[in-house]
Amino acid sequence: MPNSGPKVLIVDDEANIRQSLSGVLADEGYQCTAVASGEACLEALARESYEAIFLDIWLPGMDGLAALARIQEWPSGARPAVIMISGHGNIETAVKATKLGAFDFVEKPLTIEKVSVVLKNAVEQRRMDLELRRLREDSVWPEIIGDSVAVKALRQQLNLMAATNGRVLIYGESGTGKELVARAIHRASPRVNGPFVEVNCAAIPEDLIESELFGHRRTNLDGATDHKIGKLQKAHGGTFFLDEVGDMSLKTQAKVLRALDEHRFEPVGAPQSIQVDARVIAATNKNLEKEIERGNFREDLFYRLNVIPFTVPPLRDRAEDIPALANHFLEEFSKAYGRKPKELAEETVEALMNYAWPGNVRELRNLMERLVILHPQRRIEARHLALDGNRKNQGPKSWESFGSLHEVREAAERDYILHKLDETGGNVSRASELLGLERSNLYRKMKALGIAPKE
C-alpha cells in the first residue's frame, strides 16, 4: 500500500544517498521523490507541492544555496521547509543557509535518528506556520453583517453549499461583496486549511492573464530558466476564486474549461502538465446567459461553473442593514486612523437608508472612510454626506436641469465611463478596451469630466 504521509523531495548528486535516504524516509511513512540537481529540484517543485526538502549544498550547476534562494520566491503557503545537507559544512555556510530561510542544517554522514527528528520538526513547524497564517487571515476578514431577510437567506445558503466541493457561481452587482461571500464559503468548507487564491479577470491585461492563471516556463538566451507559478497551482488543496469571470477572453475560457474537465493544466511553455485539486468559485456582475447569446461566453464553461448558482443582493434591497454596516465601517476606520469613535445622527441614518447606493457596500465603506478622515467632529450630520443626487425611486434627471446639449452629453459620458470603471474594478486599461478608446485618451477624458482614477 503506497504511503500517504507528507511529501518529501531529496536533492543530492550522489545516487547512493538519494537511494538510502528515500528508503529510510519511506519506512517512516513519507512519500519521497529524489532528484540530482538544483535545476531538477525547481522543476519538481513547479510540478508538485512538497512539505519538506533535503537539499545538498554542493551540486553540479546550480548549487544548493542558489536553489534555496529560488525556493524562497515561492508563495509562503506553497513553500516547503528546507533542510540543508553537506559533507563539507562549516559555521559560515550554515549561517548563510539559515539567513536564506533554511529550517536546519545537517552534516553528513546522515544518521537515521538525526534525519527523522529534524524532518519531523520541520514538517510540524511548517504546519504550525500555515495554521498561524490562516488564523491571521481569518482575523482580518470582515463578517457578513446584517439581519435583513436577504442576509439571513444568504447565510442559510452558505451553510448548505459550503460543506460540499461543488462549484459555485456568484452573481451580483459590483461592490455587493462577492469576494466576501467566496471567502466565507472557503472558511466554512473542508478546504479551510488550504489556500484561498483570487484572480480578478477584469483587472489583468489579456496578454498576461494566461501566465497569471497557469504560470510559465521560459528559458533565456544564457540557458537560465524563469519559472512563474500560476494562481491555479497556488490554489492546490484550497479554493480558486475567479472574480468577474464574464470578462475573460474566449481563448482563456477554453483553457480554463479544459483545466476544470481534466483537473490538470500546462503552464505556458512547459512540456508537462500539472495536476491540481482546487474547488472553483466564480463570480460575475454580468448576465452570462446573455453573454452566451452575444458570443462572448462559452456555454460549456457556463454549465461547468453554474453547478450552485448564488446571488448576492444589492445594498438597496437590504436597506435595514445599512446602519449596522455604516457603524461597523466607522469603527474599523476610526481604529485604523487613530481617531475617536464617531456616531451617526438620526437624520444621517435616514439619509443613508434613502440613498440608492449604485456602488453598493463598497460605496458605503468608502464614504465612511472619507468621513473618518475629513470630519473631526464626533457626530456625523446628514449635511456631511452629500448624497442627495441619487435617492431611491428618483426618476430621470429633469431635462430642465441641463443648460445645453453639451451638458447633457457630458453627463451621459461621465455616467457611462464611471459604469465601465466600476465593472473593471477601477482598471483604466481594461475600461479603455471596453470603451474602444486609447488609454491616454480615456485619461484625458476622465480629467476633463472630473473623474479621478481609483488607487
Secondary structure by P-SEA (a helix, b strand, c coil): cccccbbbbbbcccaaaaaaaaaaaaaaccbbbbbccaaaaaaaaacccccccccccccccccaaaaaaaaaacccccccbbbbbbccccaaaaaaaaaacccccccccccaaaaaaaaaaaaaaaaaaaaaaaaaaaaaccccccccaaaaaaaaaaaaccccccbbbbbbcccccaaaaaaaaaaacccccbbbbbbccccccccccccccccccccccccbbbbbbccccccccbbbbbcccccccaaaaaaaaaaaaccccccccccbbbbbbbbbbbbbccaaaaaaaaccccaaaaaaaccbbbbbbcccccccaaaaaaaaaaaaaaaaacccbbbbcaaaaaaaaaccccccaaaaaaaaaaaaacccccccccccccccccccccccccccccccaaaaaaaaaaaaaaaaaaaacccaaaaaaaacccaaaaaaaaaaacccccc
